[in-house]
Amino acid sequence: MMPLAMAKTGDTVTIRKVTGKDEVRQHLAELGFVVDGTVTVVSEIAGNLILQVKDSRIALDKTMANRIMI
């Protein structure tokens, strides 16, 4: 497993685990970051990721991206 922050642009990855406090995990789950869900890395700018999750594009900073394990 590695953090989502290490995924490259264009990669489609499967989420294996979400770490952090309950409220952080809940917030990420509400955005669509759930175990066994797939996420595509659209772009990466200065460590911040633009991700395609289901039908939405979501920006995550490096701190949050490091809590999502793929």
CHARMM-style PDB file with segment names, atoms N, HN, CA, C and O in Angstrom:
ATOM      1  N   MET     1       0.847  -1.203   0.000  1.00  0.00      PROA
ATOM      2  CA  MET     1       0.000   0.000   0.000  1.00  0.00      PROA
ATOM      3  C   MET     1       0.881   1.252   0.000  1.00  0.00      PROA
ATOM      4  O   MET     1       1.965   1.278   0.584  1.00  0.00      PROA
ATOM      5  N   MET     2       0.384   2.267  -0.665  1.00  0.00      PROA
ATOM      6  HN  MET     2      -0.496   2.246  -1.139  1.00  0.00      PROA
ATOM      7  CA  MET     2       1.075   3.561  -0.655  1.00  0.00      PROA
ATOM      8  C   MET     2       0.015   4.664  -0.607  1.00  0.00      PROA
ATOM      9  O   MET     2      -1.143   4.435  -0.956  1.00  0.00      PROA
ATOM     10  N   PRO     3       0.423   5.870  -0.171  1.00  0.00      PROA
ATOM     11  CA  PRO     3      -0.560   6.955  -0.113  1.00  0.00      PROA
ATOM     12  C   PRO     3      -0.969   7.413  -1.509  1.00  0.00      PROA
ATOM     13  O   PRO     3      -0.182   7.346  -2.452  1.00  0.00      PROA
ATOM     14  N   LEU     4      -2.205   7.877  -1.626  1.00  0.00      PROA
ATOM     15  HN  LEU     4      -2.845   7.931  -0.860  1.00  0.00      PROA
ATOM     16  CA  LEU     4      -2.728   8.398  -2.886  1.00  0.00      PROA
ATOM     17  C   LEU     4      -1.852   9.529  -3.423  1.00  0.00      PROA
ATOM     18  O   LEU     4      -1.763   9.725  -4.635  1.00  0.00      PROA
ATOM     19  N   ALA     5      -1.211  10.265  -2.531  1.00  0.00      PROA
ATOM     20  HN  ALA     5      -1.283  10.106  -1.546  1.00  0.00      PROA
ATOM     21  CA  ALA     5      -0.356  11.380  -2.944  1.00  0.00      PROA
ATOM     22  C   ALA     5       0.766  10.919  -3.882  1.00  0.00      PROA
ATOM     23  O   ALA     5       1.317  11.733  -4.622  1.00  0.00      PROA
ATOM     24  N   MET     6       1.107   9.636  -3.860  1.00  0.00      PROA
ATOM     25  HN  MET     6       0.658   8.975  -3.259  1.00  0.00      PROA
ATOM     26  CA  MET     6       2.194   9.126  -4.695  1.00  0.00      PROA
ATOM     27  C   MET     6       1.714   8.651  -6.076  1.00  0.00      PROA
ATOM     28  O   MET     6       2.531   8.282  -6.919  1.00  0.00      PROA
ATOM     29  N   ALA     7       0.410   8.658  -6.305  1.00  0.00      PROA
ATOM     30  HN  ALA     7      -0.253   8.958  -5.619  1.00  0.00      PROA
ATOM     31  CA  ALA     7      -0.117   8.235  -7.617  1.00  0.00      PROA
ATOM     32  C   ALA     7       0.254   9.278  -8.669  1.00  0.00      PROA
ATOM     33  O   ALA     7       0.388  10.464  -8.368  1.00  0.00      PROA
ATOM     34  N   LYS     8       0.415   8.820  -9.890  1.00  0.00      PROA
ATOM     35  HN  LYS     8       0.307   7.857 -10.135  1.00  0.00      PROA
ATOM     36  CA  LYS     8       0.790   9.705 -10.999  1.00  0.00      PROA
ATOM     37  C   LYS     8      -0.447  10.169 -11.766  1.00  0.00      PROA
ATOM     38  O   LYS     8      -1.493   9.520 -11.732  1.00  0.00      PROA
ATOM     39  N   THR     9      -0.314  11.289 -12.451  1.00  0.00      PROA
ATOM     40  HN  THR     9       0.536  11.816 -12.478  1.00  0.00      PROA
ATOM     41  CA  THR     9      -1.391  11.804 -13.303  1.00  0.00      PROA
ATOM     42  C   THR     9      -1.802  10.739 -14.315  1.00  0.00      PROA
ATOM     43  O   THR     9      -0.958  10.129 -14.971  1.00  0.00      PROA
ATOM     44  N   GLY    10      -3.094  10.528 -14.430  1.00  0.00      PROA
ATOM     45  HN  GLY    10      -3.780  11.023 -13.897  1.00  0.00      PROA
ATOM     46  CA  GLY    10      -3.599   9.530 -15.362  1.00  0.00      PROA
ATOM     47  C   GLY    10      -3.848   8.170 -14.735  1.00  0.00      PROA
ATOM     48  O   GLY    10      -4.537   7.337 -15.324  1.00  0.00      PROA
ATOM     49  N   ASP    11      -3.295   7.926 -13.539  1.00  0.00      PROA
ATOM     50  HN  ASP    11      -2.735   8.603 -13.060  1.00  0.00      PROA
ATOM     51  CA  ASP    11      -3.506   6.644 -12.860  1.00  0.00      PROA
ATOM     52  C   ASP    11      -4.948   6.531 -12.371  1.00  0.00      PROA
ATOM     53  O   ASP    11      -5.526   7.496 -11.870  1.00  0.00      PROA
ATOM     54  N   THR    12      -5.516   5.342 -12.525  1.00  0.00      PROA
ATOM     55  HN  THR    12      -5.047   4.558 -12.932  1.00  0.00      PROA
ATOM     56  CA  THR    12      -6.789   5.024 -11.886  1.00  0.00      PROA
ATOM     57  C   THR    12      -6.461   3.991 -10.818  1.00  0.00      PROA
ATOM     58  O   THR    12      -5.930   2.922 -11.120  1.00  0.00      PROA
ATOM     59  N   VAL    13      -6.776   4.310  -9.580  1.00  0.00      PROA
ATOM     60  HN  VAL    13      -7.207   5.179  -9.334  1.00  0.00      PROA
ATOM     61  CA  VAL    13      -6.373   3.469  -8.451  1.00  0.00      PROA
ATOM     62  C   VAL    13      -7.580   3.079  -7.613  1.00  0.00      PROA
ATOM     63  O   VAL    13      -8.626   3.728  -7.662  1.00  0.00      PROA
ATOM     64  N   THR    14      -7.419   2.013  -6.848  1.00  0.00      PROA
ATOM     65  HN  THR    14      -6.570   1.486  -6.809  1.00  0.00      PROA
ATOM     66  CA  THR    14      -8.468   1.542  -5.945  1.00  0.00      PROA
ATOM     67  C   THR    14      -8.064   1.880  -4.520  1.00  0.00      PROA
ATOM     68  O   THR    14      -6.930   1.625  -4.114  1.00  0.00      PROA
ATOM     69  N   ILE    15      -8.979   2.448  -3.770  1.00  0.00      PROA
ATOM     70  HN  ILE    15      -9.900   2.655  -4.100  1.00  0.00      PROA
ATOM     71  CA  ILE    15      -8.703   2.823  -2.376  1.00  0.00      PROA
ATOM     72  C   ILE    15      -8.715   1.566  -1.509  1.00  0.00      PROA
ATOM     73  O   ILE    15      -9.669   0.789  -1.545  1.00  0.00      PROA
ATOM     74  N   ARG    16      -7.656   1.373  -0.733  1.00  0.00      PROA
ATOM     75  HN  ARG    16      -6.881   2.004  -0.704  1.00  0.00      PROA
ATOM     76  CA  ARG    16      -7.537   0.217   0.147  1.00  0.00      PROA
ATOM     77  C   ARG    16      -7.876   0.546   1.596  1.00  0.00      PROA
ATOM     78  O   ARG    16      -8.407  -0.291   2.326  1.00  0.00      PROA
ATOM     79  N   LYS    17      -7.561   1.783   2.007  1.00  0.00      PROA
ATOM     80  HN  LYS    17      -7.129   2.463   1.414  1.00  0.00      PROA
ATOM     81  CA  LYS    17      -7.751   2.159   3.408  1.00  0.00      PROA
ATOM     82  C   LYS    17      -7.759   3.686   3.515  1.00  0.00      PROA
ATOM     83  O   LYS    17      -7.063   4.375   2.769  1.00  0.00      PROA
ATOM     84  N   VAL    18      -8.553   4.198   4.448  1.00  0.00      PROA
ATOM     85  HN  VAL    18      -9.118   3.638   5.054  1.00  0.00      PROA
ATOM     86  CA  VAL    18      -8.552   5.639   4.726  1.00  0.00      PROA
ATOM     87  C   VAL    18      -8.185   5.800   6.197  1.00  0.00      PROA
ATOM     88  O   VAL    18      -8.842   5.238   7.073  1.00  0.00      PROA
ATOM     89  N   THR    19      -7.131   6.573   6.462  1.00  0.00      PROA
ATOM     90  HN  THR    19      -6.598   7.030   5.750  1.00  0.00      PROA
ATOM     91  CA  THR    19      -6.657   6.745   7.836  1.00  0.00      PROA
ATOM     92  C   THR    19      -7.064   8.128   8.346  1.00  0.00      PROA
ATOM     93  O   THR    19      -7.581   8.956   7.596  1.00  0.00      PROA
ATOM     94  N   GLY    20      -6.818   8.360   9.639  1.00  0.00      PROA
ATOM     95  HN  GLY    20      -6.398   7.688  10.248  1.00  0.00      PROA
ATOM     96  CA  GLY    20      -7.133   9.656  10.235  1.00  0.00      PROA
ATOM     97  C   GLY    20      -8.257   9.533  11.246  1.00  0.00      PROA
ATOM     98  O   GLY    20      -8.781   8.449  11.501  1.00  0.00      PROA
ATOM     99  N   LYS    21      -8.615  10.688  11.818  1.00  0.00      PROA
ATOM    100  HN  LYS    21      -8.189  11.568  11.611  1.00  0.00      PROA
ATOM    101  CA  LYS    21      -9.694  10.722  12.804  1.00  0.00      PROA
ATOM    102  C   LYS    21     -11.026  10.376  12.162  1.00  0.00      PROA
ATOM    103  O   LYS    21     -11.184  10.463  10.944  1.00  0.00      PROA
ATOM    104  N   ASP    22     -11.977   9.986  12.990  1.00  0.00      PROA
ATOM    105  HN  ASP    22     -11.848   9.915  13.979  1.00  0.00      PROA
ATOM    106  CA  ASP    22     -13.305   9.605  12.499  1.00  0.00      PROA
ATOM    107  C   ASP    22     -13.931  10.691  11.625  1.00  0.00      PROA
ATOM    108  O   ASP    22     -14.491  10.394  10.569  1.00  0.00      PROA
ATOM    109  N   GLU    23     -13.837  11.944  12.062  1.00  0.00      PROA
ATOM    110  HN  GLU    23     -13.382  12.186  12.919  1.00  0.00      PROA
ATOM    111  CA  GLU    23     -14.489  13.009  11.293  1.00  0.00      PROA
ATOM    112  C   GLU    23     -13.808  13.222   9.938  1.00  0.00      PROA
ATOM    113  O   GLU    23     -14.461  13.575   8.956  1.00  0.00      PROA
ATOM    114  N   VAL    24     -12.499  13.007   9.896  1.00  0.00      PROA
ATOM    115  HN  VAL    24     -11.968  12.721  10.694  1.00  0.00      PROA
ATOM    116  CA  VAL    24     -11.768  13.126   8.626  1.00  0.00      PROA
ATOM    117  C   VAL    24     -12.187  12.005   7.691  1.00  0.00      PROA
ATOM    118  O   VAL    24     -12.452  12.245   6.513  1.00  0.00      PROA
ATOM    119  N   ARG    25     -12.249  10.785   8.205  1.00  0.00      PROA
ATOM    120  HN  ARG    25     -12.034  10.590   9.162  1.00  0.00      PROA
ATOM    121  CA  ARG    25     -12.656   9.637   7.378  1.00  0.00      PROA
ATOM    122  C   ARG    25     -14.093   9.804   6.903  1.00  0.00      PROA
ATOM    123  O   ARG    25     -14.417   9.468   5.764  1.00  0.00      PROA
ATOM    124  N   GLN    26     -14.950  10.318   7.771  1.00  0.00      PROA
ATOM    125  HN  GLN    26     -14.687  10.591   8.696  1.00  0.00      PROA
ATOM    126  CA  GLN    26     -16.350  10.556   7.418  1.00  0.00      PROA
ATOM    127  C   GLN    26     -16.447  11.588   6.292  1.00  0.00      PROA
ATOM    128  O   GLN    26     -17.189  11.402   5.328  1.00  0.00      PROA
ATOM    129  N   HSD    27     -15.696  12.665   6.427  1.00  0.00      PROA
ATOM    130  HN  HSD    27     -15.093  12.816   7.210  1.00  0.00      PROA
ATOM    131  CA  HSD    27     -15.700  13.716   5.411  1.00  0.00      PROA
ATOM    132  C   HSD    27     -15.236  13.157   4.062  1.00  0.00      PROA
ATOM    133  O   HSD    27     -15.858  13.421   3.033  1.00  0.00      PROA
ATOM    134  N   LEU    28     -14.146  12.388   4.068  1.00  0.00      PROA
ATOM    135  HN  LEU    28     -13.640  12.174   4.904  1.00  0.00      PROA
ATOM    136  CA  LEU    28     -13.636  11.804   2.826  1.00  0.00      PROA
ATOM    137  C   LEU    28     -14.653  10.821   2.232  1.00  0.00      PROA
ATOM    138  O   LEU    28     -14.832  10.768   1.015  1.00  0.00      PROA
ATOM    139  N   ALA    29     -15.314  10.048   3.093  1.00  0.00      PROA
ATOM    140  HN  ALA    29     -15.168  10.091   4.082  1.00  0.00      PROA
ATOM    141  CA  ALA    29     -16.330   9.091   2.626  1.00  0.00      PROA
ATOM    142  C   ALA    29     -17.478   9.836   1.941  1.00  0.00      PROA
ATOM    143  O   ALA    29     -17.992   9.384   0.918  1.00  0.00      PROA
ATOM    144  N   GLU    30     -17.877  10.974   2.507  1.00  0.00      PROA
ATOM    145  HN  GLU    30     -17.459  11.341   3.338  1.00  0.00      PROA
ATOM    146  CA  GLU    30     -18.961  11.764   1.914  1.00  0.00      PROA
ATOM    147  C   GLU    30     -18.577  12.310   0.540  1.00  0.00      PROA
ATOM    148  O   GLU    30     -19.438  12.530  -0.312  1.00  0.00      PROA
ATOM    149  N   LEU    31     -17.279  12.526   0.332  1.00  0.00      PROA
ATOM    150  HN  LEU    31     -16.579  12.347   1.023  1.00  0.00      PROA
ATOM    151  CA  LEU    31     -16.796  12.999  -0.967  1.00  0.00      PROA
ATOM    152  C   LEU    31     -16.659  11.848  -1.967  1.00  0.00      PROA
ATOM    153  O   LEU    31     -16.450  12.073  -3.159  1.00  0.00      PROA
ATOM    154  N   GLY    32     -16.780  10.615  -1.471  1.00  0.00      PROA
ATOM    155  HN  GLY    32     -16.950  10.432  -0.502  1.00  0.00      PROA
ATOM    156  CA  GLY    32     -16.688   9.463  -2.371  1.00  0.00      PROA
ATOM    157  C   GLY    32     -15.432   8.638  -2.210  1.00  0.00      PROA
ATOM    158  O   GLY    32     -15.225   7.669  -2.940  1.00  0.00      PROA
ATOM    159  N   PHE    33     -14.581   9.016  -1.254  1.00  0.00      PROA
ATOM    160  HN  PHE    33     -14.749   9.803  -0.660  1.00  0.00      PROA
ATOM    161  CA  PHE    33     -13.349   8.257  -1.015  1.00  0.00      PROA
ATOM    162  C   PHE    33     -13.638   7.122  -0.044  1.00  0.00      PROA
ATOM    163  O   PHE    33     -13.485   7.276   1.168  1.00  0.00      PROA
ATOM    164  N   VAL    34     -14.055   5.988  -0.581  1.00  0.00      PROA
ATOM    165  HN  VAL    34     -14.180   5.863  -1.565  1.00  0.00      PROA
ATOM    166  CA  VAL    34     -14.422   4.837   0.238  1.00  0.00      PROA
ATOM    167  C   VAL    34     -13.579   3.633  -0.168  1.00  0.00      PROA
ATOM    168  O   VAL    34     -13.107   3.552  -1.302  1.00  0.00      PROA
ATOM    169  N   VAL    35     -13.394   2.707   0.755  1.00  0.00      PROA
ATOM    170  HN  VAL    35     -13.777   2.773   1.676  1.00  0.00      PROA
ATOM    171  CA  VAL    35     -12.607   1.506   0.493  1.00  0.00      PROA
ATOM    172  C   VAL    35     -13.221   0.749  -0.678  1.00  0.00      PROA
ATOM    173  O   VAL    35     -14.438   0.585  -0.766  1.00  0.00      PROA
ATOM    174  N   ASP    36     -12.361   0.297  -1.566  1.00  0.00      PROA
ATOM    175  HN  ASP    36     -11.372   0.431  -1.495  1.00  0.00      PROA
ATOM    176  CA  ASP    36     -12.722  -0.398  -2.814  1.00  0.00      PROA
ATOM    177  C   ASP    36     -13.282   0.535  -3.882  1.00  0.00      PROA
ATOM    178  O   ASP    36     -13.634   0.083  -4.972  1.00  0.00      PROA
ATOM    179  N   GLY    37     -13.369   1.827  -3.587  1.00  0.00      PROA
ATOM    180  HN  GLY    37     -13.083   2.195  -2.702  1.00  0.00      PROA
ATOM    181  CA  GLY    37     -13.777   2.787  -4.612  1.00  0.00      PROA
ATOM    182  C   GLY    37     -12.600   3.096  -5.521  1.00  0.00      PROA
ATOM    183  O   GLY    37     -11.447   2.975  -5.108  1.00  0.00      PROA
ATOM    184  N   THR    38     -12.885   3.498  -6.762  1.00  0.00      PROA
ATOM    185  HN  THR    38     -13.822   3.597  -7.097  1.00  0.00      PROA
ATOM    186  CA  THR    38     -11.793   3.864  -7.663  1.00  0.00      PROA
ATOM    187  C   THR    38     -11.744   5.376  -7.839  1.00  0.00      PROA
ATOM    188  O   THR    38     -12.760   6.070  -7.800  1.00  0.00      PROA
ATOM    189  N   VAL    39     -10.523   5.852  -8.033  1.00  0.00      PROA
ATOM    190  HN  VAL    39      -9.697   5.289  -8.065  1.00  0.00      PROA
ATOM    191  CA  VAL    39     -10.250   7.276  -8.158  1.00  0.00      PROA
ATOM    192  C   VAL    39      -9.253   7.437  -9.312  1.00  0.00      PROA
ATOM    193  O   VAL    39      -8.307   6.658  -9.431  1.00  0.00      PROA
ATOM    194  N   THR    40      -9.467   8.440 -10.150  1.00  0.00      PROA
ATOM    195  HN  THR    40     -10.235   9.072 -10.053  1.00  0.00      PROA
ATOM    196  CA  THR    40      -8.506   8.732 -11.220  1.00  0.00      PROA
ATOM    197  C   THR    40      -7.824  10.061 -10.918  1.00  0.00      PROA
ATOM    198  O   THR    40      -8.478  11.047 -10.578  1.00  0.00      PROA
ATOM    199  N   VAL    41      -6.496  10.073 -11.048  1.00  0.00      PROA
ATOM    200  HN  VAL    41      -5.964   9.273 -11.324  1.00  0.00      PROA
ATOM    201  CA  VAL    41      -5.724  11.299 -10.837  1.00  0.00      PROA
ATOM    202  C   VAL    41      -5.773  12.107 -12.134  1.00  0.00      PROA
ATOM    203  O   VAL    41      -5.211  11.700 -13.151  1.00  0.00      PROA
ATOM    204  N   VAL    42      -6.453  13.258 -12.086  1.00  0.00      PROA
ATOM    205  HN  VAL    42      -6.910  13.588 -11.260  1.00  0.00      PROA
ATOM    206  CA  VAL    42      -6.582  14.103 -13.272  1.00  0.00      PROA
ATOM    207  C   VAL    42      -5.334  14.954 -13.439  1.00  0.00      PROA
ATOM    208  O   VAL    42      -4.774  15.031 -14.532  1.00  0.00      PROA
ATOM    209  N   SER    43      -4.900  15.588 -12.368  1.00  0.00      PROA
ATOM    210  HN  SER    43      -5.355  15.526 -11.480  1.00  0.00      PROA
ATOM    211  CA  SER    43      -3.660  16.368 -12.426  1.00  0.00      PROA
ATOM    212  C   SER    43      -3.102  16.564 -11.032  1.00  0.00      PROA
ATOM    213  O   SER    43      -3.764  16.304 -10.027  1.00  0.00      PROA
ATOM    214  N   GLU    44      -1.865  17.032 -11.002  1.00  0.00      PROA
ATOM    215  HN  GLU    44      -1.327  17.244 -11.818  1.00  0.00      PROA
ATOM    216  CA  GLU    44      -1.172  17.241  -9.730  1.00  0.00      PROA
ATOM    217  C   GLU    44      -0.408  18.544  -9.853  1.00  0.00      PROA
ATOM    218  O   GLU    44       0.412  18.712 -10.756  1.00  0.00      PROA
ATOM    219  N   ILE    45      -0.682  19.470  -8.938  1.00  0.00      PROA
ATOM    220  HN  ILE    45      -1.349  19.333  -8.205  1.00  0.00      PROA
ATOM    221  CA  ILE    45      -0.028  20.772  -8.958  1.00  0.00      PROA
ATOM    222  C   ILE    45       0.527  21.046  -7.571  1.00  0.00      PROA
ATOM    223  O   ILE    45      -0.228  21.183  -6.608  1.00  0.00      PROA
ATOM    224  N   ALA    46       1.844  21.126  -7.473  1.00  0.00      PROA
ATOM    225  HN  ALA    46       2.457  21.015  -8.256  1.00  0.00      PROA
ATOM    226  CA  ALA    46       2.516  21.434  -6.202  1.00  0.00      PROA
ATOM    227  C   ALA    46       2.063  20.516  -5.077  1.00  0.00      PROA
ATOM    228  O   ALA    46       1.889  20.960  -3.942  1.00  0.00      PROA
ATOM    229  N   GLY    47       1.871  19.234  -5.387  1.00  0.00      PROA
ATOM    230  HN  GLY    47       2.013  18.874  -6.308  1.00  0.00      PROA
ATOM    231  CA  GLY    47       1.507  18.268  -4.360  1.00  0.00      PROA
ATOM    232  C   GLY    47       0.014  18.155  -4.133  1.00  0.00      PROA
ATOM    233  O   GLY    47      -0.440  17.232  -3.457  1.00  0.00      PROA
ATOM    234  N   ASN    48      -0.765  19.085  -4.692  1.00  0.00      PROA
ATOM    235  HN  ASN    48      -0.397  19.835  -5.241  1.00  0.00      PROA
ATOM    236  CA  ASN    48      -2.219  19.007  -4.575  1.00  0.00      PROA
ATOM    237  C   ASN    48      -2.773  18.221  -5.753  1.00  0.00      PROA
ATOM    238  O   ASN    48      -2.326  18.400  -6.886  1.00  0.00      PROA
ATOM    239  N   LEU    49      -3.740  17.356  -5.494  1.00  0.00      PROA
ATOM    240  HN  LEU    49      -4.103  17.211  -4.574  1.00  0.00      PROA
ATOM    241  CA  LEU    49      -4.272  16.485  -6.531  1.00  0.00      PROA
ATOM    242  C   LEU    49      -5.672  16.907  -6.964  1.00  0.00      PROA
ATOM    243  O   LEU    49      -6.501  17.292  -6.139  1.00  0.00      PROA
ATOM    244  N   ILE    50      -5.917  16.830  -8.258  1.00  0.00      PROA
ATOM    245  HN  ILE    50      -5.243  16.517  -8.928  1.00  0.00      PROA
ATOM    246  CA  ILE    50      -7.277  16.947  -8.786  1.00  0.00      PROA
ATOM    247  C   ILE    50      -7.689  15.519  -9.127  1.00  0.00      PROA
ATOM    248  O   ILE    50      -7.036  14.853  -9.930  1.00  0.00      PROA
ATOM    249  N   LEU    51      -8.775  15.053  -8.512  1.00  0.00      PROA
ATOM    250  HN  LEU    51      -9.305  15.594  -7.859  1.00  0.00      PROA
ATOM    251  CA  LEU    51      -9.190  13.658  -8.644  1.00  0.00      PROA
ATOM    252  C   LEU    51     -10.582  13.539  -9.225  1.00  0.00      PROA
ATOM    253  O   LEU    51     -11.468  14.345  -8.940  1.00  0.00      PROA
ATOM    254  N   GLN    52     -10.756  12.523 -10.038  1.00  0.00      PROA
ATOM    255  HN  GLN    52     -10.037  11.868 -10.269  1.00  0.00      PROA
ATOM    256  CA  GLN    52     -12.084  12.193 -10.567  1.00  0.00      PROA
ATOM    257  C   GLN    52     -12.627  11.079  -9.687  1.00  0.00      PROA
ATOM    258  O   GLN    52     -12.058   9.989  -9.638  1.00  0.00      PROA
ATOM    259  N   VAL    53     -13.733  11.352  -8.988  1.00  0.00      PROA
ATOM    260  HN  VAL    53     -14.195  12.238  -9.028  1.00  0.00      PROA
ATOM    261  CA  VAL    53     -14.373  10.360  -8.129  1.00  0.00      PROA
ATOM    262  C   VAL    53     -15.819  10.246  -8.586  1.00  0.00      PROA
ATOM    263  O   VAL    53     -16.583  11.206  -8.487  1.00  0.00      PROA
ATOM    264  N   LYS    54     -16.189   9.091  -9.080  1.00  0.00      PROA
ATOM    265  HN  LYS    54     -15.568   8.311  -9.160  1.00  0.00      PROA
ATOM    266  CA  LYS    54     -17.520   8.918  -9.668  1.00  0.00      PROA
ATOM    267  C   LYS    54     -17.723  10.009 -10.727  1.00  0.00      PROA
ATOM    268  O   LYS    54     -16.963  10.050 -11.695  1.00  0.00      PROA
ATOM    269  N   ASP    55     -18.715  10.893 -10.581  1.00  0.00      PROA
ATOM    270  HN  ASP    55     -19.332  10.860  -9.795  1.00  0.00      PROA
ATOM    271  CA  ASP    55     -18.946  11.924 -11.599  1.00  0.00      PROA
ATOM    272  C   ASP    55     -18.439  13.297 -11.169  1.00  0.00      PROA
ATOM    273  O   ASP    55     -18.809  14.309 -11.765  1.00  0.00      PROA
ATOM    274  N   SER    56     -17.606  13.341 -10.150  1.00  0.00      PROA
ATOM    275  HN  SER    56     -17.305  12.519  -9.665  1.00  0.00      PROA
ATOM    276  CA  SER    56     -17.149  14.627  -9.622  1.00  0.00      PROA
ATOM    277  C   SER    56     -15.639  14.767  -9.726  1.00  0.00      PROA
ATOM    278  O   SER    56     -14.897  13.785  -9.698  1.00  0.00      PROA
ATOM    279  N   ARG    57     -15.211  16.007  -9.846  1.00  0.00      PROA
ATOM    280  HN  ARG    57     -15.814  16.805  -9.868  1.00  0.00      PROA
ATOM    281  CA  ARG    57     -13.781  16.299  -9.735  1.00  0.00      PROA
ATOM    282  C   ARG    57     -13.567  16.980  -8.399  1.00  0.00      PROA
ATOM    283  O   ARG    57     -14.267  17.931  -8.051  1.00  0.00      PROA
ATOM    284  N   ILE    58     -12.592  16.481  -7.655  1.00  0.00      PROA
ATOM    285  HN  ILE    58     -12.024  15.708  -7.938  1.00  0.00      PROA
ATOM    286  CA  ILE    58     -12.357  16.981  -6.303  1.00  0.00      PROA
ATOM    287  C   ILE    58     -10.874  17.289  -6.151  1.00  0.00      PROA
ATOM    288  O   ILE    58     -10.023  16.510  -6.581  1.00  0.00      PROA
ATOM    289  N   ALA    59     -10.572  18.424  -5.541  1.00  0.00      PROA
ATOM    290  HN  ALA    59     -11.263  19.057  -5.193  1.00  0.00      PROA
ATOM    291  CA  ALA    59      -9.185  18.785  -5.252  1.00  0.00      PROA
ATOM    292  C   ALA    59      -8.876  18.369  -3.812  1.00  0.00      PROA
ATOM    293  O   ALA    59      -9.649  18.631  -2.891  1.00  0.00      PROA
ATOM    294  N   LEU    60      -7.735  17.720  -3.647  1.00  0.00      PROA
ATOM    295  HN  LEU    60      -7.107  17.508  -4.395  1.00  0.00      PROA
ATOM    296  CA  LEU    60      -7.282  17.324  -2.305  1.00  0.00      PROA
ATOM    297  C   LEU    60      -5.875  17.831  -2.098  1.00  0.00      PROA
ATOM    298  O   LEU    60      -5.039  17.743  -2.998  1.00  0.00      PROA
ATOM    299  N   ASP    61      -5.605  18.364  -0.916  1.00  0.00      PROA
ATOM    300  HN  ASP    61      -6.283  18.435  -0.185  1.00  0.00      PROA
ATOM    301  CA  ASP    61      -4.224  18.756  -0.651  1.00  0.00      PROA
ATOM    302  C   ASP    61      -3.414  17.522  -0.251  1.00  0.00      PROA
ATOM    303  O   ASP    61      -3.961  16.448   0.002  1.00  0.00      PROA
ATOM    304  N   LYS    62      -2.112  17.708  -0.202  1.00  0.00      PROA
ATOM    305  HN  LYS    62      -1.667  18.579  -0.407  1.00  0.00      PROA
ATOM    306  CA  LYS    62      -1.204  16.589   0.044  1.00  0.00      PROA
ATOM    307  C   LYS    62      -1.489  15.902   1.382  1.00  0.00      PROA
ATOM    308  O   LYS    62      -1.403  14.679   1.489  1.00  0.00      PROA
ATOM    309  N   THR    63      -1.831  16.699   2.401  1.00  0.00      PROA
ATOM    310  HN  THR    63      -1.901  17.692   2.314  1.00  0.00      PROA
ATOM    311  CA  THR    63      -2.094  16.128   3.727  1.00  0.00      PROA
ATOM    312  C   THR    63      -3.238  15.119   3.667  1.00  0.00      PROA
ATOM    313  O   THR    63      -3.135  14.019   4.211  1.00  0.00      PROA
ATOM    314  N   MET    64      -4.334  15.505   2.998  1.00  0.00      PROA
ATOM    315  HN  MET    64      -4.417  16.398   2.556  1.00  0.00      PROA
ATOM    316  CA  MET    64      -5.478  14.603   2.874  1.00  0.00      PROA
ATOM    317  C   MET    64      -5.138  13.421   1.980  1.00  0.00      PROA
ATOM    318  O   MET    64      -5.504  12.286   2.286  1.00  0.00      PROA
ATOM    319  N   ALA    65      -4.445  13.676   0.881  1.00  0.00      PROA
ATOM    320  HN  ALA    65      -4.148  14.598   0.632  1.00  0.00      PROA
ATOM    321  CA  ALA    65      -4.086  12.606  -0.057  1.00  0.00      PROA
ATOM    322  C   ALA    65      -3.198  11.555   0.626  1.00  0.00      PROA
ATOM    323  O   ALA    65      -3.235  10.378   0.268  1.00  0.00      PROA
ATOM    324  N   ASN    66      -2.409  11.985   1.600  1.00  0.00      PROA
ATOM    325  HN  ASN    66      -2.379  12.942   1.891  1.00  0.00      PROA
ATOM    326  CA  ASN    66      -1.546  11.038   2.325  1.00  0.00      PROA
ATOM    327  C   ASN    66      -2.339  10.137   3.268  1.00  0.00      PROA
ATOM    328  O   ASN    66      -1.819   9.117   3.718  1.00  0.00      PROA
ATOM    329  N   ARG    67      -3.573  10.488   3.573  1.00  0.00      PROA
ATOM    330  HN  ARG    67      -3.996  11.317   3.208  1.00  0.00      PROA
ATOM    331  CA  ARG    67      -4.404   9.676   4.473  1.00  0.00      PROA
ATOM    332  C   ARG    67      -5.153   8.579   3.728  1.00  0.00      PROA
ATOM    333  O   ARG    67      -5.715   7.672   4.342  1.00  0.00      PROA
ATOM    334  N   ILE    68      -5.157   8.668   2.398  1.00  0.00      PROA
ATOM    335  HN  ILE    68      -4.701   9.405   1.899  1.00  0.00      PROA
ATOM    336  CA  ILE    68      -5.860   7.670   1.587  1.00  0.00      PROA
ATOM    337  C   ILE    68      -4.830   6.698   1.038  1.00  0.00      PROA
ATOM    338  O   ILE    68      -3.939   7.087   0.283  1.00  0.00      PROA
ATOM    339  N   MET    69      -4.954   5.433   1.421  1.00  0.00      PROA
ATOM    340  HN  MET    69      -5.678   5.117   2.034  1.00  0.00      PROA
ATOM    341  CA  MET    69      -3.986   4.423   0.998  1.00  0.00      PROA
ATOM    342  C   MET    69      -4.521   3.641  -0.185  1.00  0.00      PROA
ATOM    343  O   MET    69      -5.687   3.249  -0.221  1.00  0.00      PROA
ATOM    344  N   ILE    70      -3.636   3.422  -1.158  1.00  0.00      PROA
ATOM    345  HN  ILE    70      -2.688   3.740  -1.128  1.00  0.00      PROA
ATOM    346  CA  ILE    70      -4.029   2.690  -2.364  1.00  0.00      PROA
ATOM    347  C   ILE    70      -3.171   1.456  -2.559  1.00  0.00      PROA
ATOM    348  OT1 ILE    70      -3.361   0.718  -3.526  1.00  0.00      PROA
TER     349      ILE     70
END
